[in-house]
Amino acid sequence: MIILALGAFLLLFGLDNRPFWQDEAETACLAKNVLKYGVPRAYDGVNLVSQEAGNEYGSNYLWRWSPWLQIYVAAAAFKIGGLTTYAGRFPFALMGLACIFLVYQLVRHNFGDRPWALVAAALLISSVPFLLYARQCRYYSLGAFLTLASLYAFREKWQSRTFPALLLCLSLGLLFYSNYLLFFSFTGAALLAAGLLYYSEMPLARSLKLIITVGIIILPGLFFFRIHQQTMMVSQGAILANLETYLGDFFQFMFPLPLAFYLLWRWGQLLWTRSGLSEAPQEKFILFLSLVVLGNILILTPAPQGEFRYLVHLYPLCAIALGWIVCRAWRYQKFSGALLAVLLLGTNWLYVLPMDWLGIINRPVHNDPHMLIYPNLPLKLYISELSSPYPDVSHNLIRFFQTHARPGETILTTYDDLPLQFYIPCRILGGLGGPIVLTQPPDWLVLRWYPRWNRQYDLNESEVLIRQLLSNSTDYQRMVLAGEDEIFGNQPDPYFHHFIPPVESLSPLTIYEKKSPSRPMP
Amino acid sequence: MRKNLLPGPCLNPSSWGKLLLAAGLLLVFVQGLLQLYEVQNFFSPDKYHAIKLNLIRKECFKIDRGLTSLQGQLNILTRLQQPRAQPDLVPSSRPLSDSSSLLPADGARCYPDSSWQAAIHAAKKKRVYVARKLNHLNLILQSMHRDLEAKLSDIGSGSSARKPEKEKTLEQIREIRAIWQTYNDNLNDLSIRLEKLAECSSSPQANTISQNKKR
């Protein structure tokens, strides 16, 4: 109960401290349109939601780029709680809380080991990247919850009972409709690992029935969400780079490298001495989870972008495995067990330092020491963000236009167009969307210092257009805001998430206002 | 009977394991504590600049590698462009290779259009990779420069133990900014070359080649 209460505080407190950033705002804008049209339409009559040059919808503007479950979850929250940041993030944070409970329950119920269950749940709530992702109006915590639900069902008697079988099919089917990349990577890996370790518990006929049922559930989505079109973006050349990225991120933020080596050494030794895997169900389950995680990463590598967010659903699995290791260490030697628990719960040192010593850490030059790639106390950073939130770039932009722009005016921006669409009653153009049709010069221009390129590696149309408008005209007046022009706002990715304002000020936020005699100067 | 040469109690393998485990974890704990920004800043306030400069040097190395790689890609594309500009050298009846790898110049005559586009795409990707890094690095260097100059002017003409160190860092930043300028000029030249090559690939002559191939 204490862990759950702490989890509830960490997940729900100050949920609306910072506004939606671009990706969250995509979900929020589409959810807003669901309330209006009943379906996620990219166009609401004024603004167009797009981050892929207009490739996400058909001629009727129906969203076909990503599955709809997260959009409907957000829409339901908006319906109940109003169109607010808190309402948009609330159901997803709740899913994060459910993950903590499920981790505890999965271990306790299956193995009857209360200390392990408690440590695993505590490790999950002390995983700051997991908390950051779970507080987003996006599919991340939904994916983690459904992954855990499917594991829970798998450990029940799905072979003979209807409810666990139904839960297994439903959780996997819904995982597809949360994000199909998570579905393919997790289901593929879990199926292989289960076939390898639990083959004796998998009756062929029943297993086939379940696979077919899941297939039927996902079949409409396979065609509707243009998966074939997106597989065209797969590049064989990116596989190795993605593998490097995923493994690097995994060891840096999810599972410390020395502990992975410990598992490898332990299981390698068993294999070498041919003594076979211990039949203890706990260790077998940890091996199963490890294979699922490894398989998941391998299946993800051909996907077009190697993004850390595609691993977030594996956090609960890692927490269970780490909890098991902590308990083993405690039983081996109390001092080491306690020290290991302290290191894992309160610091990121065991993640970052060994990689630093080996010279394989990924530490981008733009990061500063108050981010998770440096040795830190992550929960301290996280709590400082909760207790004294700073106005990030999205907040500053939104606040500026809320006070300066008049409803119906046009804003052309190179990024953060979607948060502006959600919060500002103006016509917002640009961002990473498709072709821009201008009937008259926009009232406002926002040129961010960080240029954005499209998938063809050309500058985005909004960038080119704004530069043209500014170079050919003296009609715009430059305004420099006090806030920093960060690359992203509330982006949860550890390489980009600032808990406190950046140490170095790189560039102030700059806005251009169209000079007009009829417009009063702010 | 084996004689114990070391004083103290004889440790069995399990005890050694426990000792090593505890020592390893303690090492991580102490190192982590010492590497906390607040602790480092307390003991050596200029340490952060040293770390940052080290990262910048690594970034420069990556940029240099990126530019070399881009140059290599453009050289290959230029060699391949020559036969592309002469349609009669590419017989339409000749079967085209499906290989997507970058071929040497003597294999250029049968270089397929999709591979040409893929090579242009790869070069553009590399250009963006370098441009992003250069853009970011420029702002970081500017910011560090500003910051250090402000700190030095705060110290003024008065003597401070930390002044020479700051001046040294400032000098290093100036040197890196000069290198940055070279990289930037280099990238600009390569970008112009790449644009010309990309234009060539969308020129009518290139289209003729691709139509010939389709037939």
Boltz contact constraints between the chains, C-beta under 6 A:
constraints:
  - contact:
      token1: [A, 333]
      token2: [B, 18]
      max_distance: 6.0
  - contact:
      token1: [A, 335]
      token2: [B, 22]
      max_distance: 6.0
  - contact:
      token1: [A, 336]
      token2: [B, 21]
      max_distance: 6.0
  - contact:
      token1: [A, 336]
      token2: [B, 22]
      max_distance: 6.0
  - contact:
      token1: [A, 336]
      token2: [B, 25]
      max_distance: 6.0
  - contact:
      token1: [A, 339]
      token2: [B, 25]
      max_distance: 6.0
  - contact:
      token1: [A, 340]
      token2: [B, 25]
      max_distance: 6.0
  - contact:
      token1: [A, 347]
      token2: [B, 32]
      max_distance: 6.0
  - contact:
      token1: [A, 349]
      token2: [B, 28]
      max_distance: 6.0
  - contact:
      token1: [A, 349]
      token2: [B, 32]
      max_distance: 6.0
  - contact:
      token1: [A, 350]
      token2: [B, 28]
      max_distance: 6.0
  - contact:
      token1: [A, 353]
      token2: [B, 28]
      max_distance: 6.0
  - contact:
      token1: [A, 353]
      token2: [B, 31]
      max_distance: 6.0
  - contact:
      token1: [A, 365]
      token2: [B, 55]
      max_distance: 6.0
  - contact:
      token1: [A, 365]
      token2: [B, 56]
      max_distance: 6.0
  - contact:
      token1: [A, 365]
      token2: [B, 59]
      max_distance: 6.0
  - contact:
      token1: [A, 366]
      token2: [B, 136]
      max_distance: 6.0
  - contact:
      token1: [A, 369]
      token2: [B, 37]
      max_distance: 6.0
  - contact:
      token1: [A, 375]
      token2: [B, 32]
      max_distance: 6.0
  - contact:
      token1: [A, 375]
      token2: [B, 35]
      max_distance: 6.0
  - contact:
      token1: [A, 453]
      token2: [B, 128]
      max_distance: 6.0
  - contact:
      token1: [A, 457]
      token2: [B, 124]
      max_distance: 6.0
  - contact:
      token1: [A, 457]
      token2: [B, 125]
      max_distance: 6.0
  - contact:
      token1: [A, 457]
      token2: [B, 128]
      max_distance: 6.0
  - contact:
      token1: [A, 504]
      token2: [B, 143]
      max_distance: 6.0
  - contact:
      token1: [A, 506]
      token2: [B, 139]
      max_distance: 6.0
  - contact:
      token1: [A, 506]
      token2: [B, 143]
      max_distance: 6.0
  - contact:
      token1: [A, 507]
      token2: [B, 139]
      max_distance: 6.0
